[in-house]
Amino acid sequence: MDFQTGPIRDASRAGDYGRVIELTRKAQQMTQTALGQALGLSQSAVSRLERRGHGDYGTNILEAAAAHLAIPLALVGLADGRPQGQVDGADDMYRRTLLGGAVAAAAAPVLSPSAPAGATEATSGQAAALRLSTSAYRRLDGSTPSRDLYDTVESHIRLTQTITRSAGGDADRARLAAVGSEAASFAGWLAWDKGDHGSARSWYGAAIKAAKSAGNPLLAAYQTGTLAQFEAHAGNGVEALNLARRARRTIEDRRPAVADAWLSSVEALGHAAAGDRRAADKALTMSRAAAEALTTEEPPPWPWVFSFTPDKVAACRVTCGARLGLSDWVIGDDVEALATGHAKQRALLMLDIAAGYLTAGRVDAAFALASRALDAGLTYRSGRIVERARAVRRRLTTASPPKAARDFDERLHGVYL
């Protein structure tokens, strides 16, 4: 569906988000009753929403409607998965899937009116509820230890699998499989944050398998690229590069521009993990050029809901520099400004910067920054952050460590997550 031109775009620019919802709903041959059931509203409430015109809208309703109808969030007045004006603090993974409503619509064609209406509307409502639950858990990730979320998310995935198995038709199962892919990917992120790499690989593999079952090459490519990113951070450069190439082949000439920009950054991480500075630099150059060519006015296609900007490429360069031991890639006057997102995301980038400081011989500055990052790791009981902090400490191999390093050792001593 083309959101870039026509009446939907005009309605969005006029601030008539109800009209955006109405036009999209009708284009998908969905009744007000069906949409209401998915959102937990009556038919008359949906009618009032669509007739509201240029006025005040509840952001929760806009989020839910955008989720169910696969409307880019910017078209209903929401920026990057958040109400406009909200302080920037959500991490990229959360923004990417805050409301993965496009999962269902992108995963399978909208059912025709001849399909059994009862089964269609029931499954549609279930998919919307499951997507919103995944989004709620993602929202908690920024302020809750992954260990506290993990068991609940596992139960959520089992429920999604049970509902998928009982779905009546292929289109319904495809829609729910895409929802399950998103949830499995989040479980992989939680396992990774806990430091459980085996479970993380298993969940990311399940996310790819579910995306393929959904019949959505774009989603499958995204999940494959996410696994590639994980493997690069885990130090498996060759595997990361193979997965990134597989992701490109999955969508071939249908690859959107944002996918090229993002996958090039993933490949840069893979080359860095493999110790290939020249190839990493080349991939970063390609990623930066692609990111600069993207327009910020138009929302990227799902699942690339987040904006991929040159700043993200700069942050990736810091990470690559830390892996390669290149302090000139890491140290800069404004490099700490790249550490955006929630506390766990900032901590990981700060540890990369600390590694660069160590390479440059700035030991006190390195451990001051690493200590700040470790605070976040201990607060959120993040195994990934703590292990990364230990890796930074191992870079200093002197027989007589300075006081800053000894103090850091004291903090790390006895930490078991």
PEMODA-V662312 format. One record per backbone hydrogen bond with DSSP energy under -1.0 kcal/mol. NH is the residue of the N-H (numbers start at 1). CO is the residue of the C=O. If there is no record, write none. Layout:
NH;CO
NH;CO
//
This chain:
10;6
11;7
12;8
13;9
14;10
15;12
16;11
17;15
20;16
21;17
22;18
23;19
24;20
25;21
26;22
27;23
28;24
29;26
30;25
35;31
36;32
37;33
38;34
39;35
40;36
41;36
46;42
47;43
48;44
49;45
50;46
51;47
52;49
55;53
62;58
63;59
64;60
65;61
66;62
67;63
68;64
69;65
71;66
75;72
76;73
77;74
78;73
79;82
82;79
84;77
86;83
95;91
96;92
97;93
101;99
103;100
105;101
106;102
107;103
108;104
115;112
120;116
121;117
122;118
123;119
124;120
125;121
126;122
127;123
128;124
129;125
130;126
131;127
132;128
133;129
134;130
135;131
136;132
137;133
138;134
139;135
140;136
141;137
143;140
144;140
148;145
150;146
153;149
154;150
155;151
156;152
157;153
158;154
159;155
160;156
161;157
162;158
163;159
164;160
165;161
166;162
167;164
173;169
174;170
175;171
176;172
177;173
178;174
179;175
180;176
181;177
182;178
183;179
184;180
185;181
186;182
187;183
188;184
189;185
190;186
191;187
192;188
193;189
194;190
196;191
197;195
200;196
201;197
202;198
203;199
204;200
205;201
206;202
207;203
208;204
209;205
210;206
211;207
212;208
213;209
214;210
215;212
216;211
220;216
221;217
222;218
223;219
224;220
225;221
226;222
227;223
228;224
229;225
230;226
231;227
232;228
233;229
234;230
235;232
236;231
237;235
240;236
241;237
242;238
243;239
244;240
245;241
246;242
247;243
248;244
249;245
250;246
252;248
254;251
255;252
260;256
261;257
262;258
263;259
264;260
265;261
266;262
267;263
268;264
269;265
270;266
271;267
272;268
273;269
274;270
275;272
276;271
280;276
281;277
282;278
283;279
284;280
285;281
286;282
287;283
288;284
289;285
290;286
291;287
292;288
293;289
304;301
305;303
313;309
314;310
315;311
316;312
317;313
318;314
319;315
320;316
321;317
322;318
323;319
324;320
325;321
326;321
329;326
331;327
338;335
339;336
340;338
346;342
347;343
348;344
349;345
350;346
351;347
352;348
353;349
354;350
355;351
356;352
357;353
358;354
359;355
360;356
361;358
362;357
363;361
366;362
367;363
368;364
369;365
370;366
371;367
372;368
373;369
374;370
375;371
376;372
377;373
378;374
379;375
380;376
382;377
384;193
386;382
387;383
388;384
389;385
390;386
391;387
392;388
393;389
394;390
395;392
396;393
406;402
407;403
408;404
409;405
410;406
411;407
412;408
413;409
415;412
//
